[in-house]
């Protein structure tokens, strides 16, 4: 997928969420309806490389993205 296709997919997801008035009442709603889709459908991340809420030395992170058995990105909410 190239950057133009990724932008198209992002715009499509945005329109779907807005047109269907998808409720995002909780963090889980946002993760399931938005973030997970962007990671996979827009950024092309392989689902097998996505871990949610793994434990780390400092607690838990929301997402840990891996590729080739290496950690590539982790995110957490404040």
Wavefront OBJ file of the C-alpha trace (Angstrom):
o trace
v 0.000 0.000 0.000
v 1.356 3.413 -0.880
v 0.757 6.665 0.990
v -2.106 7.726 -1.305
v -3.917 4.431 -0.754
v -3.340 4.718 2.993
v -4.848 8.227 2.960
v -7.864 6.967 1.014
v -8.389 4.165 3.529
v -8.044 6.574 6.439
v -10.616 8.907 4.873
v -12.955 5.955 4.299
v -12.724 4.904 7.956
v -13.314 8.490 9.071
v -16.429 8.841 6.903
v -17.784 5.486 8.115
v -17.345 6.484 11.742
v -18.928 9.895 11.221
v -21.809 8.730 8.988
v -22.724 5.841 11.260
v -22.272 8.005 14.361
v -20.257 5.245 16.004
v -20.247 5.760 19.776
v -16.798 6.101 21.305
v -17.810 6.242 24.939
v -14.893 4.292 26.344
v -11.215 3.777 25.643
v -12.049 0.244 24.489
v -14.589 1.637 21.980
v -11.958 3.972 20.551
v -9.359 1.248 20.388
v -11.667 -1.255 18.696
v -13.417 1.121 16.288
v -10.543 3.467 15.422
v -7.026 2.608 16.530
v -7.071 -1.099 15.664
v -8.451 -0.325 12.204
v -5.861 2.371 11.539
v -3.003 0.103 12.593
v -4.138 -2.734 10.327
v -6.108 -1.165 7.455
v -4.201 2.120 7.031
v -0.688 1.377 8.253
v -0.731 -2.244 7.103
v 0.550 -3.633 10.390
v 0.323 -7.424 10.618
v -2.129 -8.447 13.364
v 0.345 -11.031 14.620
v 2.722 -8.153 15.416
v 0.223 -6.293 17.596
v 0.023 -7.010 21.314
v -2.412 -5.189 23.552
v -1.724 -4.380 27.177
v 1.424 -6.448 27.647
v 3.173 -6.141 30.988
v 6.465 -4.259 31.114
v 8.905 -3.478 33.919
v 7.105 -0.168 34.476
v 3.541 -1.527 34.246
v 1.425 -2.032 31.164
v 1.371 -0.397 27.731
v -1.736 -0.107 25.553
v -0.089 -1.410 22.383
v 3.207 -3.064 21.592
v 3.972 -3.338 17.877
v 6.596 -5.866 16.851
v 8.238 -6.906 13.603
v 10.880 -9.536 13.104
v 10.825 -10.447 16.813
v 11.793 -6.887 17.725
v 9.758 -4.241 19.494
v 9.106 -1.374 17.100
v 6.626 0.884 18.875
v 4.700 0.978 22.114
v 1.988 3.347 23.218
v 0.207 4.074 26.444
v -2.470 6.404 27.739
v -1.936 8.840 30.535
l 1 2 3 4 5 6 7 8 9 10 11 12 13 14 15 16 17 18 19 20 21 22 23 24 25 26 27 28 29 30 31 32 33 34 35 36 37 38 39 40 41 42 43 44 45 46 47 48 49 50 51 52 53 54 55 56 57 58 59 60 61 62 63 64 65 66 67 68 69 70 71 72 73 74 75 76 77 78
